Each structure stands twice: as structure tokens, then as C-alpha cells.
Amino acid sequence: MAKTWIFLLCLQCLLASGLANVERSIDNLVNQISSCMSNPAISVAALSLNDKGVDTVKYYKGFNRVTLADNIEASHATRFCIGGATQAFTAVLLAKLLEQTNYTWDTPIQEILSRQLGFQEKYRSENLNLKDIFLMRSGLAGMEIVPIAKPFRDADHLTSYLRYAPEVSSFRDSYVTNEVLFAYVEEVLQKLGNDTWANLVESLILKPLRMEDTVTVADAEKFSSNELAPGAVLRSANNFIYLSAKSLSGLELVAPAAGLCTSARDMVNWFKFLLSNRNVPVNKETLQTTLNTLAFRNTPQVNLRHQDMTNEHTDFQKDPTFTYNRDKQALGWVAGQYRGYAFVSQDGSLAGYQTLATIIPSKKVAVFTSFAGDESDKNFIIKTIINQYILDILLEERSSWLTRGFPHLCSIVENIASKLSTRRTPGRSVYGAQAIYQPEVYENRYWNYAFGEVHVKQNSTLEQNQGKKLYLTYGQITFDLIPTSENHTFLMRATGNYWHITNTEFYTKYRILTARFHAFTWSEQDGERAQSVTIQGFDKNVDGVEFSVNPERPKFSMELCSGATLPQVVIFSWLVALTALVSYIR
């Protein structure tokens, strides 16, 4: 008996020693890589289970100060907003609710909601389903400015405009990032669960999993900086600007796509559920459907750059199996391979927060990191390296870059980032001598059927030696309009809580917004007036979004649904026009 106890005690000591080594290795990596990124707050979680579902590694920790101006350290409970990684939670929530109905991922949205969507193309309206939304294959423009500016009251208001969303690809033909369509997911969840997404995800996912730190962006303003790390972006080299929680409020429009903030501690509970399917009564086969339903990305996206990281730099592992490659969209996840193992990952990129989680189901290991930062190539590389390094520890892969330490880690990061940045297309430069202009020529309210309205006004006070200043308001954002060398073309600079989206280091290079006024008319009463303004930068897949004083309504297919009669088509057309008119008046 005594020998048995001695054996068990020695085994426990060995396990404790091994776990301590794992923790020390992760700590060393994060501390080293922090020096490459000016030490923003970082959150890291890792989990490894044995065949019986018992933890062999359970790690969750926060690093660095939540802001550089105070002495509050991030902890395992510090929350970070995770952006698109939210979609994995929504996918599991939907899987659970769909089990209780006759609906599936392939059921048309129109059938679930018992109403027509009314897109410009009949086939898209009749067939768009939940799978299309999660796999990003609708072919509709993502309207990226909408979840930032919040030009609509709520998701329901947004859906009344989505029927006019620009078509940038054929239906189910290619991958086009689109989170605004998750406004329909909100509506589906309310239909299936008789409650809002926020309440359903809390009651059916977060509470059963004891994810007590996880909150929605709608509640972000309630927390202090030591409870929810403020988002941060670089104003210039090594100079951070911290963001107001109000700048996240537009995400409420697409909450099922990007509405959660969570901690390292909670992510361990999430991983344990995914790897063991415990605590939340979701049918195992149904859960596997969300993990295994894949669609190839026909159009390469920015987040396929992982494959370049290890192939182009000799200081990294030369073994091609080392490549961390994400190439398929899943239901709430992006799938890929690392060292020959299939994985699913959750990726979140917001202005202010960066997130990446990787799960290898066959090996029962998972890694998560989130930190304050912008959408730069450098931050993308850093979060990928953290995931790769910790995966190697959990998989017990002793690669050469892992064993020799990190003396050149920062130079490696900078080298790869500089190579990747050459593949980005900088925004079109519009600087130069300022053209003479008269502000009153541009003052007006302009409208777009999909994006809503913009207001162009001049300020009411004269600035010294400047004359009156022109500005444009869209949703919650006010932009200063700065004259350029091109006639009737202005550079748009965001102000207030949204100053960072056009004025900080990364965005001044890659998110250049311009407004070009055109279609001028003249009258004796008003003189010359612009009738339209085209804004570059509101949607990355649309070559300028045109707003007009009297916009022309987009044309719809006359055959809206199978078997529709002419009177039905006429009635529907009138309803569409009436809805648009009411929204315009509001």
C-alpha cells in the first residue's frame, strides 16, 4: 500500500513539474512577444484533454497593463472583445434551437420567417439560408461601414435596407465577407427561441458553461478598464490611443456575428465543451455539423496569409507541415491544417482588438489569444505565432524554432510583416494643393437605398483664417471634409469617439475615405448645388457608394417568387416602396 502511495505521489509530482514547464514556456513566449508590440494587454488560454476528457493542461492568464497610463494588470478574468469569433457561439446556439424544430441549416430564411426577403434577385431571395450566411457565400456586399457607424436603430431596421445591398458576386459563387446579414440571424433566433440573441446565448450557452466573464458589446460601457480591457490602436510608432466603449455600439446591429467580449478563463470552459461536448445538451451529431460543414473560399481573403509566414522566412521551421493554413469557411469557424492535423479556428479582428483561437479536435487541444491592437499585418502574425507555439507545446512537437528560444523573434515578425504589407493595396492618395470651394454648394441630405443617408453641413462658427468648415455625418460618425487637389473631392477624417478609424497609423494607409460630389444643378434661388456624392471606402467590394438627393430605386426582378401573380407582384412592389419611404422619413 505504501509503495502505491509513493508511486502516485511521484506521478503527481511529475505531472505538476510538466505543467509548470508548460506554463513557464508560455509565459516566456508572451513576455518576449510583448516587447514586439509595445506591451499591450494580452489574454491567453490553452487546454489539453486526455482520452477520458480530463485536463492535462489548463492554462489561462492575462499579461501587461490594460492601459499604459495606469498600473492595473490584465488578469485571467479581463475581458477582450472577440469580433467575428462570436459566430462560433451563435452557430452552436442555432444548432441547439434547430434540433427542436423541423428547420435545418438549408431551410430558406423566407420559410423560417414566413415573409419574403425581397432581394433584387429572385433566386437569392427564395433560397438564402443560414448556411449561406455563415459560409459567407451570399454574393452581397458586406457594407463594412454599417457596423462601425450604426446608421440604423437596430437589426430590424437594418434588414429593411438589406434588400437593396449591392450585388458583388453571383449567389453561392464565391466567398464575400458579410456580417450585416447576421441581422437576419437575429430575427431567426427570435423566431426559434422567442427571445433575443443576447438573452438566448446567455441562458443556453454562457450560463450552462459557467462563462461568467463573457458579456455582449451592448454592456461594454458598464465595465471599468480593469474588467474590460479598452481597445487600442497605434496613433504612431509605440504611441497607443485607447478607444471608448461607445465606438463598439455599432456592433449591436450584427451582434450574432461580432457581439461578444470574453476572458481567458471563460475560453477554457468553451474549449472544454467543444472538445468533450459536455454541459450544454446539444446533440453530438448536430454539433459536428457546425464543425464539419465547409465551403472552399473561391476568393482568397486576407486571413489566408498564414501560409506565407513559414514558407518565406528561413529562420522559421523549413518543414512544410509546419505551415498554419486556413482555407475553408465552416459554420462559425474557419477550417485548416497545422502539422497535418485538421483544425477549426475562430478569428476576430476589430479596430482595437485582435483574437485568434485554434482547436484540433482529434488531439483534444485548443489555444486562444486576444489582445489590444489594430488590424495590421504585424498583429496578425503575432496572434498566429502565439497559437502555433502553444499548439507545439500541447502536441509535444519539438520544432527547431521552439527549442532554440526567441532571440530574433521581433525581427522575424517585422520581416514577415514588411513582406505581407507589400501585397496590400494602399488607399488612393488625394493630397495636394487645396482647390477653392464654396461650402454651400455641397450642403444637403443625400440618400442611398442600402446604406441610408448622409448629411453634409457647414459649421456655424467661423474659425480664424479658415472660413466655414464642411463636415459629413453618417450614423454616429461625423467626418471633417478636407479639400483636395481634385475638384469637388474631399478627404474624410473621422472625429470624436471614431477618430481612430481614419487617423491612426494603420488606417491612414489602408482606410482612406473620400467624398466626391457631382451631378450639379443650378437655380436662381439656390445657385449651384450638388445632387450626388460618391464615397470611396464604405465598402471594400464596391467602387464607391453613391448617395443622392433623389436616388433612383434599384430595379427588382418582376418574378419575386414561384407562382406569383401580377397583382401579387404589384402589391409587393408597393410595400417595398412604402417601407423605403417610411425609413427615409425617419
C-alpha positions in Angstrom: 0.0 0.0 0.0 2.8 2.4 0.9 4.5 1.7 -2.4 1.3 2.6 -4.2 1.0 5.9 -2.4 4.7 6.7 -3.2 4.1 5.9 -6.8 1.0 8.1 -7.0 2.9 10.9 -5.2 5.8 10.7 -7.6 3.4 10.6 -10.6 1.7 13.7 -9.2 5.0 15.5 -8.8 6.0 14.6 -12.4 2.7 15.9 -13.7 3.0 19.1 -11.7 6.5 19.6 -12.9 5.4 19.1 -16.5 2.6 21.5 -16.2 4.9 24.1 -14.6 7.2 23.7 -17.6 4.3 24.3 -19.9 3.2 27.4 -18.0 6.8 28.7 -17.9 7.2 28.2 -21.7 4.0 30.1 -22.5 4.9 32.9 -20.1 8.3 33.3 -21.7 6.8 33.5 -25.2 4.2 36.1 -24.3 6.6 38.2 -22.4 9.1 38.1 -25.3 6.5 38.8 -28.0 5.0 41.6 -25.9 8.2 43.5 -26.5 7.5 43.4 -30.2 4.1 45.2 -29.8 4.7 47.9 -27.2 3.3 45.7 -24.4 -0.5 46.0 -24.8 -2.8 43.9 -22.6 -2.9 40.2 -23.7 -5.1 37.3 -22.8 -4.0 33.7 -23.4 -5.8 30.3 -22.8 -4.8 26.8 -23.5 -6.4 23.4 -22.9 -5.4 19.8 -23.5 -7.6 16.8 -22.6 -6.7 13.1 -22.4 -8.9 10.4 -23.9 -11.1 10.4 -20.9 -11.8 14.2 -21.2 -9.6 15.0 -18.1 -7.4 18.2 -18.2 -3.8 17.5 -18.7 -3.1 21.2 -19.4 -5.4 24.0 -18.3 -3.8 27.4 -18.7 -5.5 30.9 -18.6 -3.7 34.2 -17.9 -3.6 37.9 -18.6 -0.4 39.9 -19.2 0.7 43.5 -19.1 -1.2 46.7 -18.1 -4.7 47.3 -19.5 -3.5 50.8 -20.3 0.0 52.2 -20.3 -1.2 55.1 -18.1 -2.2 53.0 -15.0 -0.8 50.1 -13.0 -3.7 47.8 -13.4 -2.5 44.4 -14.8 -4.7 42.3 -17.1 -5.8 39.0 -15.4 -7.3 35.7 -16.4 -10.7 37.4 -16.0 -10.0 40.5 -18.1 -12.4 40.7 -21.0 -11.5 41.4 -24.6 -14.0 41.8 -27.4 -13.6 39.0 -29.9 -15.4 40.3 -33.1 -16.1 37.6 -35.7 -15.1 34.8 -33.2 -18.6 35.3 -31.9 -20.0 33.4 -34.8 -18.9 30.1 -33.4 -21.1 30.7 -30.3 -24.0 31.7 -32.5 -23.6 28.6 -34.6 -23.8 26.3 -31.5 -26.8 28.3 -30.3 -28.6 27.8 -33.6 -27.6 24.1 -33.7 -29.3 23.7 -30.4 -32.5 25.5 -31.4 -32.7 23.9 -34.8 -32.8 20.5 -33.1 -36.2 21.4 -31.6 -37.8 22.3 -35.0 -38.3 20.9 -38.5 -35.9 23.5 -39.8 -32.3 22.9 -40.9 -29.3 24.9 -41.9 -30.6 24.6 -45.5 -34.1 25.9 -44.9 -34.6 29.2 -46.7 -34.7 32.2 -44.4 -38.0 33.2 -46.0 -39.6 29.9 -44.9 -38.4 30.3 -41.3 -39.6 33.9 -41.1 -42.7 33.4 -43.1 -42.0 36.5 -45.1 -40.2 37.5 -48.3 -36.7 39.0 -48.1 -37.2 40.9 -51.4 -33.6 41.0 -52.7 -33.1 42.3 -56.2 -32.6 38.8 -57.5 -35.5 36.3 -57.1 -33.4 33.2 -56.7 -31.3 34.7 -53.9 -34.5 35.8 -52.1 -36.1 32.4 -52.3 -33.0 30.3 -51.4 -30.8 32.3 -49.0 -30.4 30.1 -45.9 -28.4 30.1 -42.6 -25.6 28.1 -44.2 -25.2 30.8 -46.9 -24.9 33.5 -44.2 -22.3 31.6 -42.1 -20.3 30.4 -45.1 -20.2 34.0 -46.5 -21.5 33.0 -50.0 -24.5 35.3 -50.4 -22.7 37.4 -53.0 -23.9 40.6 -51.4 -21.6 43.4 -50.3 -20.5 43.4 -46.7 -21.3 47.1 -46.2 -18.4 47.3 -43.7 -19.1 50.8 -42.6 -22.5 49.9 -41.2 -21.4 48.0 -38.0 -19.0 50.9 -37.3 -21.2 53.9 -37.9 -24.6 52.4 -36.7 -26.8 54.4 -39.2 -29.8 52.2 -38.3 -31.6 51.9 -34.9 -31.4 48.2 -34.6 -31.1 44.9 -36.5 -34.7 45.0 -37.6 -34.3 48.5 -39.1 -31.1 47.2 -40.9 -33.0 44.3 -42.5 -35.4 46.8 -44.1 -32.4 48.2 -46.1 -30.6 44.9 -46.8 -32.9 44.0 -49.8 -31.0 46.8 -51.6 -27.5 45.6 -50.7 -25.2 45.8 -53.7 -24.5 42.5 -55.5 -20.8 41.9 -55.9 -20.8 38.3 -56.8 -23.2 35.6 -58.0 -25.2 33.8 -55.4 -23.1 30.9 -53.9 -20.3 31.6 -56.4 -17.5 32.9 -54.1 -16.6 34.0 -50.6 -17.5 37.6 -49.7 -17.1 38.7 -46.1 -20.6 39.8 -44.9 -21.6 40.3 -41.3 -24.6 42.6 -41.9 -26.7 39.6 -43.0 -26.4 38.3 -39.4 -29.3 40.8 -38.8 -31.4 38.0 -40.3 -29.8 35.5 -37.9 -31.0 37.7 -35.0 -34.5 37.6 -36.5 -34.4 33.8 -37.0 -33.2 33.3 -33.4 -36.1 35.4 -32.1 -38.5 33.2 -34.1 -37.0 29.9 -32.9 -36.2 30.8 -29.3 -38.8 33.5 -28.6 -36.1 35.8 -27.2 -33.2 38.0 -28.4 -29.8 36.6 -29.4 -28.2 38.2 -26.3 -30.6 36.6 -23.9 -30.5 33.2 -25.7 -26.7 33.0 -25.8 -26.6 33.8 -22.1 -29.2 31.4 -21.0 -28.4 28.5 -23.3 -24.7 28.7 -23.7 -22.9 31.0 -21.3 -24.6 30.1 -18.0 -24.5 26.3 -18.6 -20.8 26.6 -19.4 -20.2 28.9 -16.4 -18.8 31.6 -18.6 -19.4 34.3 -16.1 -17.0 36.8 -17.5 -18.5 36.8 -21.0 -20.7 39.8 -21.9 -22.1 41.5 -25.0 -20.9 44.7 -26.6 -24.2 46.3 -25.6 -23.0 46.1 -22.0 -19.4 47.1 -22.7 -19.8 50.6 -21.3 -20.8 49.2 -17.9 -17.3 47.9 -17.2 -14.1 49.6 -16.0 -10.8 49.2 -17.7 -9.6 46.5 -15.3 -12.8 44.5 -16.1 -12.8 45.0 -19.9 -9.5 46.0 -21.5 -10.1 49.1 -23.7 -9.4 48.6 -27.4 -6.2 50.2 -28.5 -4.6 51.2 -31.9 -1.3 52.8 -32.7 -1.5 56.5 -33.3 2.1 56.3 -34.4 5.1 54.2 -33.6 4.8 53.0 -30.0 2.1 55.5 -29.2 -1.2 53.9 -28.4 -4.6 55.6 -28.4 -7.3 53.8 -26.3 -10.8 53.6 -27.6 -14.1 54.5 -26.0 -16.5 51.6 -25.5 -19.0 53.7 -27.4 -17.1 53.0 -30.6 -18.3 49.4 -30.3 -22.0 50.2 -30.2 -22.5 49.7 -34.0 -21.7 46.0 -33.5 -25.1 45.7 -31.8 -26.6 45.7 -35.3 -24.7 42.5 -36.1 -24.4 41.1 -32.6 -24.7 37.4 -33.6 -21.7 38.0 -35.8 -19.4 40.1 -33.6 -21.1 40.9 -30.3 -19.2 39.1 -27.5 -16.4 40.0 -25.2 -14.8 37.3 -23.1 -11.8 36.3 -20.9 -9.1 33.6 -21.0 -10.8 31.9 -18.1 -14.1 31.6 -19.9 -12.5 30.4 -23.1 -11.1 27.4 -21.3 -14.7 26.4 -20.4 -15.7 27.0 -24.0 -12.9 24.8 -25.3 -13.7 22.0 -22.8 -17.3 21.9 -24.1 -16.2 21.8 -27.7 -13.7 19.0 -27.1 -15.9 16.9 -24.8 -19.5 18.0 -25.7 -20.5 18.4 -22.1 -22.6 20.7 -20.0 -24.7 22.0 -23.0 -27.3 19.5 -24.2 -26.5 19.8 -27.9 -26.8 16.6 -30.0 -23.3 15.4 -30.8 -24.0 14.9 -34.5 -25.6 18.4 -34.7 -22.5 19.9 -33.1 -20.2 18.1 -35.5 -22.3 19.5 -38.4 -21.3 23.0 -37.4 -17.7 22.0 -37.2 -17.6 19.9 -40.5 -19.8 21.9 -42.9 -17.2 23.5 -45.1 -17.1 25.6 -48.3 -13.9 26.5 -50.2 -13.1 30.1 -50.3 -13.2 30.8 -54.0 -11.8 34.3 -53.5 -8.6 34.4 -51.3 -9.0 36.6 -48.3 -6.6 38.5 -46.1 -6.7 35.7 -43.4 -5.2 33.2 -45.8 -1.8 34.9 -45.4 -0.9 32.4 -42.7 0.6 30.1 -45.3 3.1 32.8 -46.3 4.5 33.1 -42.8 6.6 30.0 -42.6 7.4 29.5 -46.3 9.1 32.8 -46.9 11.4 33.1 -43.9 14.4 30.8 -43.4 14.5 31.5 -39.7 11.2 29.7 -39.3 10.8 25.9 -39.5 11.5 24.7 -43.1 9.3 21.7 -42.7 6.2 22.3 -44.9 4.0 20.6 -42.4 4.7 23.5 -40.0 2.5 25.8 -42.1 -0.6 27.0 -40.4 -3.1 27.2 -43.3 -6.7 28.3 -43.1 -8.5 27.7 -46.3 -12.2 26.7 -45.7 -15.1 28.5 -44.2 -17.2 26.5 -41.7 -20.4 27.3 -39.8 -19.0 29.8 -37.4 -15.4 28.7 -37.8 -12.6 28.7 -40.4 -11.0 25.3 -41.0 -7.5 24.4 -42.0 -4.5 22.3 -41.2 -1.4 22.5 -39.0 1.3 19.9 -39.0 -1.1 17.6 -40.8 -3.8 17.9 -38.2 -7.2 19.3 -39.2 -8.3 22.2 -37.1 -11.1 24.8 -36.8 -10.3 28.3 -35.7 -12.1 31.4 -34.5 -10.7 34.8 -35.8 -11.7 38.2 -34.7 -10.4 41.5 -36.0 -11.8 44.8 -34.7 -10.5 48.3 -34.6 -8.9 47.9 -31.2 -8.9 44.1 -30.6 -7.3 41.1 -32.2 -8.3 37.5 -31.5 -7.4 34.0 -32.7 -8.4 30.6 -31.3 -7.4 27.2 -32.7 -8.9 23.9 -31.9 -7.6 20.5 -33.0 -10.5 18.1 -32.2 -8.5 14.9 -33.0 -5.8 15.8 -30.5 -8.2 17.4 -28.0 -6.1 20.6 -27.8 -7.1 24.3 -28.1 -5.4 27.7 -27.8 -6.8 31.2 -27.6 -5.2 34.7 -27.6 -6.7 38.1 -27.6 -5.0 41.5 -27.2 -5.5 45.2 -27.8 -4.4 46.2 -31.3 -5.4 47.2 -34.8 -5.8 45.1 -37.9 -2.2 45.4 -39.1 -0.1 42.6 -40.6 2.2 42.6 -37.6 -0.6 41.9 -35.2 -2.0 39.2 -37.5 1.4 37.5 -37.4 1.8 37.8 -33.7 -1.5 36.2 -32.8 -0.7 33.4 -35.3 2.7 32.8 -33.8 1.2 32.6 -30.3 -1.2 30.0 -31.5 1.4 28.0 -33.3 3.9 28.0 -30.5 1.4 26.9 -27.8 0.0 24.2 -30.2 3.5 22.8 -30.5 3.8 22.6 -26.7 0.5 20.8 -26.4 1.3 18.5 -29.2 4.8 17.9 -27.9 6.3 18.9 -31.2 9.9 19.9 -30.6 10.5 22.0 -33.7 13.8 23.9 -34.1 12.3 27.3 -33.6 10.6 26.1 -30.4 13.7 24.7 -28.8 16.2 27.4 -29.6 14.3 30.3 -27.9 13.4 33.7 -29.2 16.5 35.8 -29.7 15.3 37.0 -33.1 11.5 36.8 -32.7 10.8 40.6 -33.1 13.0 40.8 -36.2 11.2 37.8 -37.6 7.8 39.4 -37.0 8.9 42.7 -38.6 10.5 41.0 -41.6 7.4 39.0 -42.4 5.1 42.0 -41.8 7.0 44.1 -44.2 6.7 41.4 -46.9 3.0 41.0 -46.4 2.3 44.7 -46.4 3.7 45.0 -49.9 0.8 42.9 -51.0 -1.8 45.2 -49.6 -3.1 48.0 -51.9 -2.7 51.4 -50.1 -5.6 53.7 -50.4 -5.6 56.2 -53.3 -3.7 59.4 -52.4 -5.7 62.5 -52.8 -3.4 65.0 -51.2 -2.1 68.1 -52.9 -2.9 71.8 -53.3 -6.3 72.6 -52.0 -8.9 73.6 -54.5 -11.1 76.6 -53.9 -14.6 75.6 -53.0 -17.9 77.1 -51.7 -19.3 75.0 -48.8 -23.0 75.8 -49.5 -22.7 74.1 -52.9 -22.4 70.7 -51.1 -24.8 71.2 -48.2 -27.7 68.7 -48.4 -29.1 65.4 -47.3 -28.1 62.6 -49.6 -29.6 59.1 -49.6 -28.8 55.5 -50.6 -31.4 52.7 -50.6 -28.9 50.3 -49.0 -26.8 52.5 -46.8 -29.3 55.1 -45.6 -28.5 58.8 -45.5 -25.6 61.1 -45.1 -25.9 64.8 -44.1 -23.4 67.4 -45.3 -23.3 70.7 -43.5 -21.0 73.6 -42.6 -20.3 74.6 -39.1 -22.0 77.6 -37.6 -18.9 79.4 -36.4 -16.0 80.9 -38.2 -12.5 79.6 -37.5 -9.7 82.0 -37.6 -8.4 82.4 -41.1 -10.2 79.2 -42.1 -13.7 80.3 -43.1 -16.5 77.9 -42.6 -15.7 74.2 -42.2 -17.6 71.5 -44.1 -18.4 68.1 -42.5 -20.4 65.0 -43.3 -22.4 62.9 -40.8 -23.2 59.2 -41.3 -24.9 57.4 -38.4 -22.9 58.1 -35.3 -19.8 59.4 -37.1 -19.0 62.9 -38.1 -16.3 63.4 -40.7 -14.4 66.6 -41.4 -14.3 67.2 -45.1 -10.8 68.3 -46.2 -10.4 69.8 -49.7 -8.0 68.1 -52.0 -6.4 69.0 -55.3 -9.2 67.3 -57.2 -12.2 69.4 -57.8 -15.2 68.6 -55.6 -13.3 65.8 -53.9 -12.7 65.8 -50.1 -10.7 63.7 -47.7 -12.9 62.4 -44.9 -11.4 62.5 -41.4 -13.5 60.9 -38.6 -13.8 62.8 -35.3 -14.8 62.1 -31.7 -15.1 58.5 -30.5 -14.4 57.3 -34.0 -11.3 59.5 -34.7 -9.1 56.3 -34.9 -10.9 54.8 -37.9 -9.2 57.3 -40.3 -6.4 59.0 -38.4 -4.2 56.3 -36.8 -1.1 54.7 -38.3 -2.7 51.6 -40.0 -5.9 53.3 -41.2 -4.3 56.4 -42.7 -2.6 54.0 -45.1 -5.3 51.5 -45.9 -8.6 53.0 -45.0 -8.7 56.3 -46.9 -12.2 57.7 -47.2 -13.0 60.3 -49.8 -16.2 62.1 -50.8 -16.6 63.2 -54.5 -19.6 65.5 -55.2 -21.2 65.5 -58.7 -24.4 65.9 -60.7 -24.6 69.7 -60.1 -27.8 71.7 -60.8 -28.3 75.5 -60.8 -31.3 77.6 -59.8 -31.8 81.3 -59.2 -33.0 80.6 -55.7 -30.2 78.2 -54.5 -27.5 78.8 -57.1 -25.3 75.8 -57.9 -25.9 72.6 -55.8 -24.5 69.1 -55.9 -27.1 66.4 -56.2 -25.0 63.4 -55.5 -21.9 62.3 -53.5 -19.9 59.1 -54.1 -18.0 57.9 -51.1 -14.9 55.6 -51.5 -14.1 53.3 -48.6 -17.6 52.5 -47.2 -17.4 49.0 -48.8 -14.2 47.3 -49.9 -16.0 45.4 -52.7 -17.9 48.4 -54.1 -16.2 51.0 -56.2 -17.8 53.9 -54.5 -21.2 54.1 -52.8 -23.4 56.8 -54.3 -25.8 58.9 -52.2 -28.2 61.2 -54.0 -30.8 63.9 -53.1 -33.3 61.9 -55.2 -31.8 58.4 -55.7 -33.2 56.0 -58.3 -34.7 52.9 -56.7 -32.8 49.8 -57.7 -34.7 47.5 -60.1 -36.2 44.3 -58.8 -36.9 41.0 -60.6 -40.6 41.1 -61.6 -40.8 37.4 -60.7 -40.4 37.5 -57.0 -41.5 34.0 -56.1 -42.7 30.9 -57.8 -46.3 31.2 -59.0 -46.6 34.8 -58.1 -49.4 36.6 -59.9 -49.1 40.1 -61.4 -51.4 41.6 -58.7 -49.2 40.0 -56.0 -46.0 41.4 -57.7 -47.6 44.9 -57.8 -48.7 44.8 -54.2 -45.2 43.6 -53.1 -43.6 46.4 -55.1 -45.8 49.0 -53.4 -44.9 47.5 -50.0 -41.2 47.7 -50.8 -41.5 51.3 -51.9 -43.7 52.2 -48.9 -41.1 50.7 -46.5 -38.3 52.6 -48.1 -40.3 55.9 -47.9 -41.0 55.4 -44.2 -37.4 54.6 -43.5 -36.3 57.7 -45.4 -38.7 59.9 -43.5 -37.4 58.6 -40.2 
